[in-house]
Amino acid sequence: MPPTPATTLPSPAAEAARYALLRRLAPSMRHHLVVNLQPIGMIYEVMDRRLRAPTPDLAHVQDSAGKINGFARAALQSCVDVVSWLAPDDAATCSVRDAVRESLGLLATSLSFRGYALRDETVDLPGLVRRSGIRNLLAATLIHCTDHSAAPADLALSVAAEGADALVSVSVRPTQGDKGLQSETNYRKLTWDDLQALAAADGTRVERDGERIVLRFPWVTASA
């Protein structure tokens, strides 16, 4: 098992990059937190009207209560997920595809508003990687690509196993169509130096391969 980079203090450059990344992720995190809370109020209003009826339909009321419970559980899980970005568990592991889906799920809505579509072309890879390392670098890379490539465009992600590393490739493909909302970012742009600092702090690597950006993550458990 490779050493955990977080056991040593990160460099000032890595700290600055992580802060910038979290600032850029803040709108997506806010959306992630409230998306499961908003329906609870609407369901409650419907349930309240049904309970005020002369002969309440208890089956429908029970169904509404079940929905509220489901959304509340999902909202709780969203809170746990967001906290894990702020205070990650450095021992936590995940599959590469799960990490890709998690990052895409967090960023897809905000990037689509800016004119970027995320294309998941990944496949399942055997083996596990450190969750915090892959999430930070992958999310930062996606934001970096949109900061430095004009919309509209597709961001295509693919994966591969190469020796001791899992590889995630991000390619930007210009498209035709809606350019999205060209508003100012909520914080500064993420630079190539930011990606390098994040990679170095987490024991990972980021490289340019022509038009692609390739991220390398050491396996925590060996791939078949």
Residue pairs with C-beta under 8 A, 6 or more apart in sequence:
1 220
1 221
2 203
2 218
2 219
2 220
3 203
4 90
4 91
4 130
4 203
5 133
5 201
5 202
5 203
6 90
6 132
6 201
6 202
7 90
10 18
10 201
11 197
11 200
11 201
13 193
13 194
13 197
14 197
14 198
14 200
14 201
16 194
16 197
17 140
17 190
17 193
17 194
17 195
17 197
17 198
17 201
18 136
18 198
18 201
20 187
20 188
20 190
20 194
21 136
21 139
21 140
21 143
21 190
21 194
21 198
22 85
22 86
23 186
23 187
24 143
24 185
24 186
24 187
24 190
25 85
25 106
25 107
25 139
25 143
26 186
27 110
27 186
28 106
28 107
28 109
28 110
29 82
29 85
29 106
31 109
31 110
32 78
32 81
32 82
32 106
33 75
33 78
33 79
33 82
35 78
36 71
36 72
36 74
36 75
36 78
37 71
37 75
39 67
39 71
40 68
40 71
40 72
40 75
43 64
43 67
43 68
43 71
44 64
44 68
46 64
47 61
47 64
47 65
47 68
50 56
50 57
50 60
50 61
50 64
51 61
81 102
84 92
84 131
84 132
85 135
88 131
88 132
88 135
88 136
89 131
89 132
90 130
90 132
92 130
92 131
92 132
93 128
93 129
93 130
93 131
93 220
93 221
94 102
94 128
94 129
94 131
94 134
95 124
95 125
95 127
95 128
95 129
96 122
96 125
96 127
96 129
96 134
96 159
96 166
96 168
96 217
97 122
97 123
97 124
97 125
97 159
99 129
99 131
99 134
99 135
99 138
100 120
100 122
100 138
100 157
100 159
100 168
101 120
102 135
103 135
103 138
103 139
103 142
104 118
104 120
104 157
106 139
107 118
107 139
107 142
107 143
108 118
111 117
111 118
111 142
111 146
111 155
112 118
112 180
113 180
113 181
114 146
114 151
114 180
114 181
114 182
114 183
115 151
115 152
115 153
115 177
115 178
115 179
115 180
115 181
115 182
116 146
116 151
116 152
116 153
116 154
116 155
116 180
117 152
117 153
117 154
117 155
117 175
118 142
118 154
118 155
118 157
119 154
119 155
119 156
119 157
120 157
121 156
121 157
121 158
122 157
122 158
122 159
122 168
123 159
125 159
125 160
125 161
125 166
125 223
126 161
126 223
126 224
127 161
127 166
127 219
127 220
127 221
127 222
127 223
127 224
128 219
128 220
128 221
129 166
129 217
129 218
129 219
129 220
130 202
130 203
130 217
130 218
130 220
132 202
133 202
133 203
133 204
133 217
134 166
134 168
134 204
134 215
134 217
136 198
136 202
137 195
137 198
137 199
137 202
137 204
137 206
137 215
137 217
138 168
138 170
138 215
140 190
140 194
140 195
140 198
141 170
141 195
141 206
141 213
141 215
142 155
142 170
143 190
144 189
144 190
144 191
144 192
144 194
144 195
144 213
145 155
145 170
145 172
145 213
146 153
146 155
147 185
147 189
147 190
148 189
149 172
149 174
150 174
151 179
151 180
151 182
152 174
152 175
152 176
152 177
152 178
152 179
152 180
153 172
153 173
153 174
153 175
154 172
154 173
154 175
155 170
155 171
155 172
155 173
156 170
156 171
156 172
156 173
157 168
157 169
157 170
158 168
158 169
158 171
159 166
159 167
159 168
159 169
160 166
160 167
160 169
161 167
161 223
162 216
164 218
164 219
165 205
165 216
165 217
165 218
165 219
166 216
166 217
166 218
166 219
166 223
167 214
167 215
167 216
167 217
168 214
168 215
168 217
169 209
169 212
169 213
169 214
169 215
170 212
170 213
170 214
170 215
171 211
171 212
171 213
172 211
195 206
195 213
196 206
198 204
198 206
199 205
199 206
199 215
203 218
204 215
204 216
204 217
204 218
205 215
205 216
206 213
206 214
206 215
206 216
207 213
207 214
207 216
208 214
